[in-house]
Amino acid sequence: MNIPFEVFSRDNPTITGQTPIILASLDATVRSYWRRAVAELRSDFQLNRLVVDEAHLLLTESTYRDVMNHVKELREHRVQMVLLSATIAPSSISDLRSQANLAKGLLTDIIRASSNRPELCFQTPVPYESFAEGLDKITNRITSKVNSYKNSPHLRALVFVQRLAHGTRLARELGCDFYRGSSDDTISDAQREAMTQRWLSGHHPVMVATDAFGPGNDYPHVQDVFLVGSPRGVVDFLQMAGRGGRDGNRASIVVFSLGDTVPIPSAADRHVGRAELEPLIKNPHLRCWRSVFCKFLDGVEHRCILNPYDWLCPSCMKHAPADYTYPAAWMGPDGKLQKAKTLSPNLIPVEPVLSPVLVAKGRARAPSFLRVRVRV
């Protein structure tokens, strides 16, 4: 966007004050050298806003990333704090306030938009007793799908795994890279960047990854997202699935559930929505998936059939007419599928105040709403 910025890190622990934006990891900002750098700013420069992206991680990763429990220390700087995320449940707001040391009552505003993504097409999960049992079939299905991209070189696929051993094996079978986060010190940041570039360039149109590649990676033309093993809950599932369809086109989401790969119980389960996701994976025809997801993330239910742009989930598809193939609103004048071009219905029953700039032209997004001065 051609906006000047500088990067703050352990290797570069200074703030020049010459750029309007400073990029830093949370790990760097809870160290003494961050406090020292801020204290040493020239008197004519000020730190006036802290923006934390993917703020749900403060809750969902607090049990195994200690830095998430120290973010509140940033509040020693008397500046505005802005927390951003697409997947924070209303029931988690109180805990998020505590985790970030936010003021209660009149001093904190909450802005919400609908979490519904009409372009995501959730497929019926495919169960296997074990990873070993399903490996060949999983590999063949992914390979077949990626081979269909040959006439569309911009298309990409992502394969998310829940265990490192599964990722290593799948990447070998698929002949692609296996991206994992900084918790794995066997690969460097430079190697991770190289993996990402090989995927973006199409050298490898498919990449295997852990959930470390989920939040914030918005390549627009991901047509297929495969999840090998069930995610911890709704938040993790939608963060990974949400890499698909950023261009507004249909994206297929497939879960290969594995009997020998069950998420370990955690204190963060209620924040990630484990109790909401598990029944859907085990019995995909139990309830409308969008209804469950929106109820958890927005506080308001929304069924597939309420929006003409929603691709039907496995449960709603079971009750669809025999001749159903795709949402009627996606049919273009030439009889071919098109991007959704209108906004979703208003799903949150509060006074609308704001509407954010649409991220991509033609995206089917709901308007934003501002719920002012929410008391906990």
BELBEL-V504220 format. One record per residue. N is the residue number from 1. RES is the residue in one letter. PHI is phi in whole degrees, -180 to 180 (NA if undefined). Layout:
N,RES,PHI
N,RES,PHI
This chain:
1,M,NA
2,N,61
3,I,-100
4,P,-61
5,F,-153
6,E,-133
7,V,-110
8,F,-102
9,S,-156
10,R,-61
11,D,-80
12,N,-136
13,P,-85
14,T,-134
15,I,-123
16,T,-76
17,G,80
18,Q,-90
19,T,-125
20,P,-77
21,I,-129
22,I,-117
23,L,-99
24,A,-153
25,S,-82
26,L,-61
27,D,-58
28,A,-76
29,T,-82
30,V,-99
31,R,-96
32,S,-64
33,Y,-71
34,W,-71
35,R,-62
36,R,-67
37,A,-64
38,V,-67
39,A,-66
40,E,-90
41,L,-60
42,R,-59
43,S,-62
44,D,-91
45,F,-120
46,Q,-135
47,L,-88
48,N,-121
49,R,-161
50,L,-113
51,V,-115
52,V,-109
53,D,-85
54,E,51
55,A,-66
56,H,-61
57,L,-63
58,L,-59
59,L,-99
60,T,-76
61,E,-115
62,S,-67
63,T,-79
64,Y,-132
65,R,-126
66,D,-60
67,V,-58
68,M,-65
69,N,-88
70,H,-117
71,V,-62
72,K,-60
73,E,-67
74,L,-65
75,R,-72
76,E,-67
77,H,-87
78,R,-80
79,V,-135
80,Q,-67
81,M,-116
82,V,-118
83,L,-108
84,L,-116
85,S,-171
86,A,-95
87,T,-137
88,I,-115
89,A,-73
90,P,-54
91,S,-69
92,S,-98
93,I,-60
94,S,-60
95,D,-69
96,L,-66
97,R,-57
98,S,-66
99,Q,-65
100,A,-103
101,N,57
102,L,-87
103,A,-69
104,K,-86
105,G,74
106,L,-70
107,L,-94
108,T,-128
109,D,-105
110,I,-123
111,I,-111
112,R,-129
113,A,-132
114,S,-65
115,S,-89
116,N,-65
117,R,-119
118,P,-58
119,E,-77
120,L,-81
121,C,-109
122,F,-78
123,Q,-93
124,T,-63
125,P,-57
126,V,-108
127,P,-89
128,Y,-135
129,E,-66
130,S,-153
131,F,-64
132,A,-61
133,E,-65
134,G,-93
135,L,-52
136,D,-63
137,K,-68
138,I,-64
139,T,-61
140,N,-64
141,R,-66
142,I,-65
143,T,-61
144,S,-60
145,K,-67
146,V,-66
147,N,-63
148,S,-75
149,Y,-83
150,K,-55
151,N,-89
152,S,-136
153,P,-64
154,H,-85
155,L,-76
156,R,-137
157,A,-132
158,L,-126
159,V,-122
160,F,-98
161,V,-118
162,Q,-100
163,R,-133
164,L,-62
165,A,-62
166,H,-67
167,G,-65
168,T,-61
169,R,-69
170,L,-64
171,A,-61
172,R,-65
173,E,-67
174,L,-88
175,G,68
176,C,-136
177,D,-84
178,F,-121
179,Y,-89
180,R,-139
181,G,-81
182,S,-69
183,S,-68
184,D,-100
185,D,-85
186,T,-81
187,I,-126
188,S,-96
189,D,-61
190,A,-64
191,Q,-69
192,R,-64
193,E,-64
194,A,-65
195,M,-61
196,T,-61
197,Q,-67
198,R,-64
199,W,-73
200,L,-62
201,S,-75
202,G,91
203,H,-57
204,H,-122
205,P,-70
206,V,-126
207,M,-138
208,V,-91
209,A,-154
210,T,-88
211,D,-67
212,A,-63
213,F,-92
214,G,-73
215,P,-61
216,G,87
217,N,-95
218,D,-118
219,Y,-58
220,P,-71
221,H,-111
222,V,-83
223,Q,-93
224,D,-138
225,V,-124
226,F,-112
227,L,-115
228,V,-98
229,G,97
230,S,-77
231,P,-67
232,R,-66
233,G,-176
234,V,-57
235,V,-62
236,D,-63
237,F,-61
238,L,-75
239,Q,-65
240,M,-75
241,A,-60
242,G,-68
243,R,-71
244,G,-85
245,G,69
246,R,-68
247,D,-87
248,G,90
249,N,-87
250,R,-59
251,A,-129
252,S,-89
253,I,-119
254,V,-122
255,V,-109
256,F,-99
257,S,-81
258,L,-120
259,G,-63
260,D,-99
261,T,-131
262,V,-110
263,P,-56
264,I,-75
265,P,-56
266,S,-147
267,A,-66
268,A,-89
269,D,-56
270,R,-72
271,H,-82
272,V,-91
273,G,79
274,R,-65
275,A,-65
276,E,-84
277,L,-82
278,E,-53
279,P,-61
280,L,-70
281,I,-68
282,K,-75
283,N,-135
284,P,-64
285,H,-99
286,L,-66
287,R,-148
288,C,-62
289,W,-64
290,R,-63
291,S,-61
292,V,-66
293,F,-64
294,C,-69
295,K,-62
296,F,-73
297,L,-88
298,D,-112
299,G,84
300,V,-135
301,E,-73
302,H,-149
303,R,-90
304,C,-52
305,I,-72
306,L,-82
307,N,-129
308,P,-66
309,Y,-98
310,D,-72
311,W,-72
312,L,-67
313,C,-77
314,P,-55
315,S,-69
316,C,-69
317,M,-64
318,K,-62
319,H,-103
320,A,-78
321,P,-58
322,A,-61
323,D,-94
324,Y,-69
325,T,-127
326,Y,-164
327,P,-59
328,A,-58
329,A,-68
330,W,-87
331,M,-80
332,G,-85
333,P,-63
334,D,-92
335,G,83
336,K,-106
337,L,-67
338,Q,-132
339,K,-74
340,A,-67
341,K,-122
342,T,-126
343,L,-74
344,S,-69
345,P,-64
346,N,-68
347,L,-107
348,I,-109
349,P,-79
350,V,-135
351,E,-64
352,P,-74
353,V,-122
354,L,-118
355,S,-140
356,P,-71
357,V,-62
358,L,-62
359,V,-67
360,A,-139
361,K,-59
362,G,86
363,R,-69
364,A,-87
365,R,-125
366,A,-86
367,P,-64
368,S,-88
369,F,-136
370,L,-110
371,R,-103
372,V,-83
373,R,53
374,V,-80
375,R,-95
376,V,-100
